[in-house]
Amino acid sequence: MTTNARVITRINSFYDKLSPSERRVADYVREHPEEVIHMPMARLAQHAGVSDPSVLRFCRAIGYRGYLDFKVALTQDLASPVQFIQGSVDPQDSIKEIAQKIFAAANNALLETLQELDMGALERAVGLINQAQRVLIIGVGTSAPLAQILYNRLFRLNLPVWVQTDSYLQVMHAALLGEGDVVIGISQTGASIDPVLTLEEARKHGAATIALTGSLSSPITHEADVTLYSSYHELRPEATSSRIAQIAIIETLYVALSMRHLDTADADERRIWEALSRKTL
């Protein structure tokens, strides 16, 4: 651990005012800070022997808005500049070693996402999308390309789907949704305010909501009827490995839905590729 541990100093200064369960979280963080920066809130709660809400109360008791805010601050205290680029890479690494570590991180994210993916939630998401009257897909910032990828997959199945990556238009669309409609919000951190507000607005009018996120404890999950979780261990939430895991979930949704519309899906795919083939002549 580096000497620039401002979070640890803050924990120490508030320690006597913490509740017993909050102190258990504090003790674990002080003893294992470099492990905590890679943990989702549920895993920290498990290691500290407390509930998820106890971890959240601990974060707020020492002056942070929530777990993500706390973990970002802890990461900034502990991580080197290289770690913010890619956690396992060293400045002395060769191009081959960098490539091996990047591919290994992506592979680990895929395997862990598969292991931790709630198959019941995945089944519910497929059912909601399949039965929806309208499906709105949203994402902002670096989640916007993933929203476009999901749209690209689902419109091929002739589903009533559209995508919106403008934060104002997202909320406007959500305000016009109702029962039988579905909103799919993609947010790696789950803390970006725009998708959270859009899902909240959609639920207010009776629409079902699905969140694709890398944080099970984030605000977007509180507005989601179904949460699909993608695992990652990089210090940067926007690391490529996490996005690869989310693309795998997107592809799973597409293929699962294709199996429910196999005859039309096959015919439509053939028509699309025939059209594209003519375009390239």
HELIX and SHEET records of a PDB file:
HELIX    1   1 ARG A    6  PHE A   14  1                                   9    
HELIX    2   2 TYR A   15  LYS A   17  5                                   3    
HELIX    3   3 PRO A   20  GLU A   31  1                                  12    
HELIX    4   4 PRO A   33  VAL A   36  1                                   4    
HELIX    5   5 MET A   41  ALA A   48  1                                   8    
HELIX    6   6 ASP A   52  ALA A   61  1                                  10    
HELIX    7   7 TYR A   67  LEU A   78  1                                  12    
HELIX    8   8 PRO A   81  ILE A   85  1                                   5    
HELIX    9   9 ILE A   95  GLU A  116  1                                  22    
HELIX   10  10 MET A  119  GLN A  131  1                                  13    
HELIX   11  11 GLY A  141  SER A  143  5                                   3    
HELIX   12  12 ALA A  144  PHE A  155  1                                  12    
HELIX   13  13 SER A  167  ALA A  175  1                                   9    
HELIX   14  14 ILE A  193  LYS A  204  1                                  12    
HELIX   15  15 PRO A  219  HIS A  222  1                                   4    
HELIX   16  16 THR A  240  ARG A  260  1                                  21    
HELIX   17  17 LEU A  262  THR A  280  1                                  19    
SHEET    1   A 5 VAL A 161  GLN A 164  0                                        
SHEET    2   A 5 ARG A 134  ILE A 138  1                                        
SHEET    3   A 5 ASP A 181  SER A 187  1                                        
SHEET    4   A 5 ALA A 208  THR A 213  1                                        
SHEET    5   A 5 VAL A 226  TYR A 229  1                                        
END                                                                             
